[in-house]
Amino acid sequence: MIDAKQTILNNRIKNELEGLTFTKNFRSATAEEWYVFLPSFEDPQTGGAAGKAIIHYDLYGNRDIFINSTVIFDDPKLHEEDTRPIVHAIVEELINRLVGYADTLLSVHSGENSYHAVYKSED
């Protein structure tokens, strides 16, 4: 039974990551805002993007600072406890694609699945 649940979860995560797309909504000298689209989730009011990612960085300052990244999910289904592994996988992929290997302070807003993380390179 546990293996079946894990297989179903892994398939759900795989489906979301394979269907993950994003479009840039806004850009300034120090920030980007991306709409995040997922196959199984959407904004309940508009039927559009399930959330957004905001990447703040300082182009004019020291390159050794952290990039501040915020991911906000609007679909209440992504706020439920049983979707926590899906939220983590989606956010991990978003940060990997949008920020890469830069040192990053991350804040995720997703109801019960909200969390903070730090990504730091080893050098």
Order of alpha helices (4+ residues) and beta strands (2+ residues): alpha-beta-beta-beta-beta-alpha-beta-beta
